[in-house]
Structure formats: C-alpha cells, structure tokens
C-alpha cells in the first residue's frame, strides 16, 4: 500500500495565503519554429512570489495533497490569462491543467470567457482517467469554442498515450526524456520519427520539449519535428513588450 507524505501545517498556511493574495506571477516560455526561430506560442508557467519560498512542483503536489489543487490551478490559469492580450499576434498562449481541474465548471467557464483569443490547454495528468467520455465531452466543448487541446509529456508513460488516443489533440508535446540526448540515441530517434508521422497523419502540431543543445535541435529537424521548446530556445520570462 502506498503511503502519502503529510503536508505540513506551515505549507498549508502558505498555500492558503497564496490563494488569498493571488501571489502567483506567471512566466512565459516560448515555443519556436525550429527552422527559422519564429515564435508560435508561449507556455505560461506558474511562479510563486519569493517570500513564499515555494517551488512550483512542490507547491502543486502539496496543494493536491491538501485538497487545494484545483483552486491553485485555477488561480495560476487566471493569472496567466490576464496577460493574453500581450501575446504577440499570431502566437497562442497555453496553460497547464490537470484532468481534475479541466473537469471543474469554474475552470471551464474561465477558459470559455477567453476563447475569443488563441489559447491552448495542456493536459498534464499522469494518473489513470476513469471517465474518458466525460473528459472528451469537455475537451470537445472547449475545442468547438476555438480552444486548442494539447497533450503534454508524450512518450513519458501510459497516461499521455491514452490521452492522445482518446482526445485526438490539436497539439502533442514530446517529453523531455525523449528529447534529451536524441542526437546520439537511435531508439529516441526512432520513437520521435514515429510520433512525427503520427502527428502529421492526425493533423496535430508536434512540439519537442526540453531542447538544450544545438545538436538536439538539428536532429529533431532532421526527424521532421518543426516546433520546439527548451532552454536553448528561450527560458521562462515575462512576455516581450510590443
């Protein structure tokens, strides 16, 4: 039996303070076209005010454990979408949501209120989904309003592949574990080539995450992957001023 670690009262208190004061400052990491460096999107990443001393991964895990996960995701999404009008023309803004969050009516209402802009939802769930018909109904409602649906971390495990098969996403994002070292690993190359063909066949955009070297970028282009994201291409930062 798996034992969950307890969230300390101090951490819970900090999380409640973050929710109360909206102490999240989103940063935005660009997604580039690998052949010419043109920016096609920005992914919003939650960053907490320095005085909270919260690491994002730890904070969201603690929030889930304390029953505050969806509330924290909703706040992070709202803070990110507040900057949507600053996104350069032609680029879309993506925000990360768990399956639990996207099924929440408050989250859906917030997304639909911004559907007139080009936005995308990246599903980040790593656990099994038991109600795919319900999830598909929500994603189709969002898609019909013009919101792009992305599956994050493709290649990292069973959950992401199930999402791809069930949701038929507009965007597939290759996990960093597949991208890292792809220029020297024939197995990674073969899998990436297959996913590139699959994405092309279903009309989805394919984005390689975690690109950190020029060799990785060049190999991805050779494999037919046109879009990428990573420290080589741009670190999370405020949106550029027009």
Protein Blocks (a to p, Z undefined) as FASTA:
>chain_A
ZZdddddfklmmmmmmmmmnopaccdddddddfklopafbdcddddddfklopafklmmm
mmmmnopmmmmmmmmmmmmmmmmmmpcghiacdddddfklmmpmklmmmmmmmmmpccdd
ddfbfbdcfblmlmmmmmmmmmmnopacddehihjamklmmmmmmnopabdcddfklmno
plmmmklmmmmmmmmmmmmmnopacddehiabfklmmmmmmnopabdcdjklopcddddd
ZZ
